[in-house]
Amino acid sequence: MDRILTRHELADLKREAKSDPNLGRSMADAACFGGMVGCGESYFAAFALAIGLSETASGIVASVPLLVGGVLQLVSPMAIKLIGGYRRWIATGAALQALAFLPLAFAAWNGTLTLPMMLLIASVYWAAGLSTGPAWNTWIEQIVPTQRRARFFAKRSRLQQTCTFSALMIAGVVLHWTSERGIALLGFAGLFCLAAVLRLFSAAFLHLTREPTNTVAKFARQTEKAKIDLANTDTKPAIRLLAYLVAMQIFIQLSGPYFVPYMLGQLELGYGAYVSLVSLAFLSKVTSLAFWGRIAEKAGATKVLWFGGIGLVPLSSLWIISTNVYWLAVVQITSGFMWAAYELGFFLLFFEMLPASQRTRLLTYYNFANALAMTAGALTGAAILSQLGCESQTYYYLFGISSIGRMCCVALLASIVLPNVSLKSIRMRILSVRLGAGSVSAPIVASAEET
C-alpha cells in the first residue's frame, strides 16, 4: 500500500475495466485475493494455538507447508501442457485453494483438529497457490499490454494491499470480539468461510479472463529461448546472491515462525494486540516500498539491499529486550521498514542478473530454494524448542541465534560482485501477512520497469 486508493483512482479503475474487460477482471481478482490473504492463511498459526495445538506445532504450520508448493512449482510446466492452458491451471489452483479453507472451518466449528491434518490442509493451500505462481506471471504478461503495465500493476498492487489490510483489520476485530465471549473458534470458522468465498470469486474472475491464443505453444517457445539465453549467460553472481538469500532465510525462519506462539502463548497477548502489531509491520513495509524505490533509483539497488540486509540482523534479538507492547510496536515498524529494503533490493538485483526470458523460469527455482530454506530453519527452531522446552528463555535463545546467524550471512553478501541496476521498480503480490516480516511476497515479473 504505497498509499490508500483514492475515490478518483477507483473511478479510474472502473473506466479502465470498461475499456479492457480482462484488466477489470484482473483487478477484481486482486481485490478478492487480497481479502482472502487478510482473513485467511495469515491466521493459520494463531488458529493452530486456539484449537489446542502446541506452540512448536504453530510455528511448523506457518512454514513447512510452503515446501510442498515450492516442489510442485517445478512440475507446473508439464501440468500446463497436460491441462491445456494457463487459465485452466491457474483457475483450478485458485478453486482448490478456496476449498482448503472448508475443512478448517469445519474443524473450528467442531473444536478439534490434529497436527497432521492441519499440515495436510495448509500444504494443499500452499501447493495450489505457489504451483500456479510462475504460470500466472507468464499469463498476466500476455494479458496486459506493454504500454499499460507500469500504471496498471501500480494500481493493482495498491488495490490488493488495501483489501489485504482491510480484511486483516476486520478479522482482528472479529477474533477480539469472539474471544472476549469465549467463542474464538466460531470466529475462526466464520473467517475461513469468508476466505473461501473470496477466493472462489477470485477463481471465477480468473476463469472469465480471456485466454491469449496459442498460449501453450508460446510457453514452449519461451522455455526454449530461456534455455538458450541461460547457456549464454554468466549466472554465477545470481547463484551467489541466491545462496545469500537461502542462508539468510534459514536463520530468519529459525525464529520467524515462533513470534506468534511467543506472543500469544508466552506473553498471553490478546487478538487485539496481536493484529495491531501485525498491521504495524505490514503498513510499515508496504508504505516504505515507495521510499526505497526512490533510493534504488538514485543510489542503486545494491545499497538498498545492503541497508536491508544489515538492518535485518538485530531484529529478532530486539524481542529479548522487553515484553512491553509499545516496544514491540517499535520493533514491528522497524521490521517492516527493513524488510521492504531487503526484498526490493534483492529482487531488483536478482532480475537484473537474468535475461528477461529467464526471469519467470528462474523465479520458480528461487521459490523452491526459498521454501526449502524456510522449512529447514523452522524445523531447526522446532527441534530447539522441543529439546529445551517452550519457555521464554528458550525463545530468547532462538531470537539470539537468529541474529548471530544473520550477521554471519553478511559475509556472503560482501563476496558478491553486484551489477549496476537498470531496473527502477518492481511490484509485489502479497501471499500472506506475517508477524515480524510484514508479509510473504512474490514479485510480478511483468511489472519490472527499466530506467
Helices and strands as residue ranges (DSSP letters): H 7-19, H 21-39, G 41-43, H 44-50, H 55-61, H 65-73, H 76-83, H 86-99, H 101-110, H 115-130, H 133-143, G 146-148, H 149-180, H 184-208, H 215-231, H 236-255, G 256-258, H 259-261, I 262-266, H 271-299, H 301-312, H 318-321, H 325-352, G 356-358, H 359-388, H 392-414, E 423-425, E 428-432, E 440-443, G 445-447, E 449-450
